[in-house]
Amino acid sequence: MSDLWVFGYGSLIWRPGFDPAERCKARLAGYHRALCVHSHVHRGTAERPGLVFGLDRGGSCVGMAFRVEDAKAEAVVAYLRARELVTNVYRELTLPVRLSDGRPVRALTYVVDRGHSQYAGRLGTAEAARIVGRAHGQSGPNLDYVVSALEHIHEMGLRDRWLEEVVARL
Protein backbone atom coordinates (compact mmCIF):
# COMPACT_ATOMS: atom_id res chain seq x y z
CA MET A 1 0.00 0.00 0.00
CA SER A 2 1.24 3.53 -0.66
CA ASP A 3 1.04 6.63 1.47
CA LEU A 4 -1.98 8.93 1.33
CA TRP A 5 -1.72 12.48 0.03
CA VAL A 6 -4.19 15.17 1.14
CA PHE A 7 -4.63 18.50 -0.69
CA GLY A 8 -5.44 21.52 1.48
CA TYR A 9 -6.60 24.85 0.07
CA GLY A 10 -8.26 26.58 3.04
CA SER A 11 -7.75 26.08 6.76
CA LEU A 12 -6.04 22.74 6.12
CA ILE A 13 -3.06 24.79 4.88
CA TRP A 14 -2.30 26.15 8.35
CA ARG A 15 -4.23 23.74 10.56
CA PRO A 16 -4.33 20.27 9.06
CA GLY A 17 -5.18 18.64 12.38
CA PHE A 18 -2.85 15.70 11.79
CA ASP A 19 0.90 15.20 11.69
CA PRO A 20 2.00 14.75 8.06
CA ALA A 21 5.17 12.91 7.12
CA GLU A 22 5.75 15.57 4.45
CA ARG A 23 4.19 18.83 3.32
CA CYS A 24 4.74 20.47 -0.03
CA LYS A 25 3.18 23.29 -2.03
CA ALA A 26 1.10 21.79 -4.86
CA ARG A 27 -1.17 22.77 -7.77
CA LEU A 28 -4.54 21.25 -8.54
CA ALA A 29 -5.82 21.85 -12.08
CA GLY A 30 -9.50 22.17 -12.92
CA TYR A 31 -10.61 23.81 -9.66
CA HIS A 32 -10.01 27.14 -7.95
CA ARG A 33 -10.18 28.28 -4.32
CA ALA A 34 -13.32 30.34 -3.69
CA LEU A 35 -15.12 31.73 -0.67
CA CYS A 36 -18.27 30.01 -1.92
CA VAL A 37 -19.68 27.93 0.92
CA HIS A 38 -22.17 29.17 3.52
CA SER A 39 -20.87 27.86 6.84
CA HIS A 40 -23.60 26.77 9.26
CA VAL A 41 -21.28 25.14 11.80
CA HIS A 42 -17.62 26.18 11.99
CA ARG A 43 -17.80 29.87 10.99
CA GLY A 44 -21.50 30.66 11.19
CA THR A 45 -24.90 29.30 12.08
CA ALA A 46 -27.97 28.31 10.07
CA GLU A 47 -29.56 31.63 11.12
CA ARG A 48 -26.45 33.69 10.35
CA PRO A 49 -24.18 31.73 8.02
CA GLY A 50 -20.58 32.63 7.44
CA LEU A 51 -18.43 31.94 4.37
CA VAL A 52 -15.69 29.36 4.00
CA PHE A 53 -13.59 28.14 1.12
CA GLY A 54 -14.50 25.49 -1.35
CA LEU A 55 -12.84 24.21 -4.46
CA ASP A 56 -15.10 25.32 -7.30
CA ARG A 57 -14.78 24.19 -10.89
CA GLY A 58 -12.50 25.97 -13.33
CA GLY A 59 -8.98 27.36 -13.23
CA SER A 60 -6.40 25.96 -10.84
CA CYS A 61 -5.49 26.20 -7.19
CA VAL A 62 -2.15 26.29 -5.41
CA GLY A 63 -2.44 24.83 -1.96
CA MET A 64 -0.56 22.49 0.33
CA ALA A 65 -0.21 18.73 -0.13
CA PHE A 66 0.37 16.55 2.92
CA ARG A 67 1.78 13.04 2.79
CA VAL A 68 0.36 10.71 5.41
CA GLU A 69 2.10 7.44 6.16
CA ASP A 70 0.03 4.41 5.27
CA ALA A 71 -0.18 3.28 8.90
CA LYS A 72 -1.93 6.57 9.82
CA ALA A 73 -4.08 6.94 6.68
CA GLU A 74 -7.26 5.36 8.01
CA ALA A 75 -7.31 7.57 11.11
CA VAL A 76 -6.55 10.72 9.08
CA VAL A 77 -9.33 9.99 6.58
CA ALA A 78 -11.79 9.43 9.45
CA TYR A 79 -10.69 12.73 11.01
CA LEU A 80 -11.04 14.61 7.69
CA ARG A 81 -14.49 13.17 7.04
CA ALA A 82 -15.66 14.26 10.49
CA ARG A 83 -14.21 17.74 9.86
CA GLU A 84 -15.14 18.33 6.21
CA LEU A 85 -18.35 16.37 5.69
CA VAL A 86 -20.37 17.76 8.61
CA THR A 87 -23.17 19.00 6.31
CA ASN A 88 -22.11 17.19 3.10
CA VAL A 89 -21.51 20.43 1.18
CA TYR A 90 -18.24 18.92 -0.07
CA ARG A 91 -17.62 15.87 -2.24
CA GLU A 92 -14.60 13.78 -1.27
CA LEU A 93 -12.48 13.14 -4.38
CA THR A 94 -9.02 11.85 -5.13
CA LEU A 95 -7.52 14.09 -7.80
CA PRO A 96 -4.14 14.50 -9.50
CA VAL A 97 -1.97 17.31 -8.14
CA ARG A 98 1.55 18.37 -9.03
CA LEU A 99 3.91 19.01 -6.16
CA SER A 100 6.21 22.03 -6.33
CA ASP A 101 9.18 19.72 -6.92
CA GLY A 102 7.45 18.33 -10.03
CA ARG A 103 6.19 15.02 -8.65
CA PRO A 104 2.67 14.07 -9.73
CA VAL A 105 0.56 12.51 -6.97
CA ARG A 106 -3.10 11.74 -6.39
CA ALA A 107 -4.49 13.54 -3.36
CA LEU A 108 -7.63 13.31 -1.31
CA THR A 109 -9.46 16.62 -1.43
CA TYR A 110 -12.84 18.17 -0.82
CA VAL A 111 -14.67 19.87 -3.70
CA VAL A 112 -17.83 21.96 -3.25
CA ASP A 113 -21.11 20.39 -4.34
CA ARG A 114 -22.72 23.12 -6.46
CA GLY A 115 -26.13 21.51 -5.99
CA HIS A 116 -25.99 21.78 -2.18
CA SER A 117 -28.11 24.45 -0.47
CA GLN A 118 -24.97 25.87 1.22
CA TYR A 119 -23.28 26.65 -2.10
CA ALA A 120 -23.02 30.45 -2.19
CA GLY A 121 -21.80 30.77 -5.77
CA ARG A 122 -19.79 33.74 -6.92
CA LEU A 123 -20.24 36.74 -4.64
CA GLY A 124 -19.08 40.31 -4.95
CA THR A 125 -16.50 41.55 -2.47
CA ALA A 126 -18.97 43.86 -0.67
CA GLU A 127 -21.50 41.04 -0.12
CA ALA A 128 -18.79 38.60 0.97
CA ALA A 129 -17.39 41.13 3.46
CA ARG A 130 -20.88 41.81 4.85
CA ILE A 131 -21.47 38.09 5.44
CA VAL A 132 -18.02 37.44 6.90
CA GLY A 133 -18.12 40.49 9.18
CA ARG A 134 -21.22 39.37 11.06
CA ALA A 135 -20.78 35.59 11.29
CA HIS A 136 -19.49 33.48 14.17
CA GLY A 137 -19.58 29.69 14.54
CA GLN A 138 -18.24 26.84 16.68
CA SER A 139 -14.68 27.51 15.48
CA GLY A 140 -14.85 31.26 16.10
CA PRO A 141 -15.42 34.47 14.15
CA ASN A 142 -15.62 34.15 10.37
CA LEU A 143 -13.38 37.21 10.18
CA ASP A 144 -10.51 35.34 11.87
CA TYR A 145 -10.78 32.48 9.36
CA VAL A 146 -10.73 34.77 6.31
CA VAL A 147 -7.87 36.96 7.57
CA SER A 148 -5.83 33.90 8.54
CA ALA A 149 -6.43 32.35 5.12
CA LEU A 150 -5.18 35.47 3.36
CA GLU A 151 -2.09 35.63 5.59
CA HIS A 152 -1.22 32.01 4.81
CA ILE A 153 -1.90 32.46 1.10
CA HIS A 154 0.57 35.38 1.17
CA GLU A 155 3.09 33.27 3.14
CA MET A 156 2.96 30.76 0.27
CA GLY A 157 4.02 33.59 -2.07
CA LEU A 158 0.59 33.88 -3.67
CA ARG A 159 -1.81 36.76 -4.31
CA ASP A 160 -5.60 36.69 -4.29
CA ARG A 161 -6.82 40.12 -5.26
CA TRP A 162 -10.50 39.26 -4.73
CA LEU A 163 -9.83 38.01 -1.20
CA GLU A 164 -7.57 41.00 -0.49
CA GLU A 165 -10.48 43.29 -1.42
CA VAL A 166 -12.83 41.38 0.89
CA VAL A 167 -10.39 41.74 3.80
CA ALA A 168 -9.85 45.44 3.00
CA ARG A 169 -13.63 45.96 3.27
CA LEU A 170 -13.65 44.31 6.71
C-alpha positions, 0 to 999 in steps of 0.5 A: 500500500502507498502513502496517502496524500491530502490536498489543502486549500483553506484552513487545512493549509495552516491547521491540518489537524494531523501530523503529516510525514511531508508537506509540499506546495502543490497545484490542482488543475480544474478547480479554484479556491473560492469563498463560496460555501455558507458555513452553518457550523464552523464559521457561522450558524444556520440563522447567520451563516458565514463563508468558508472556502471550497474548491469550485470548478475551473482554473487551478489552485495552489495549496498544500499537499500533505503526505500521510504514512500508510499506517496513519491513513485510516485515522486521518481519513476518518478525522477529515471526514468528520471535519469536512463532511459535517453537512455534506456540502463537499464531495470527497475526491481523489484528484491529480496534483503536481507538487512544487518539486514536479512530482505528480501525486493523487491527493484526497481533497474536498470539492464543493457540491454546487447543488448543495443548499450551502453553495453560495456561488460567486459573490461580490466583495462587498457582499462577501465582506458583509457576510463574513463580518457578522458571522461566528460559529463553533470555530470562532469568528468568520473574520478570523478564518478569512484573515488567517487564510489570506495571511497564509496564502501570502506566506505561500508567495501567492496573491488573491486580489478578490480576497484581499479586497474582501479583507480590505472591506472588513 
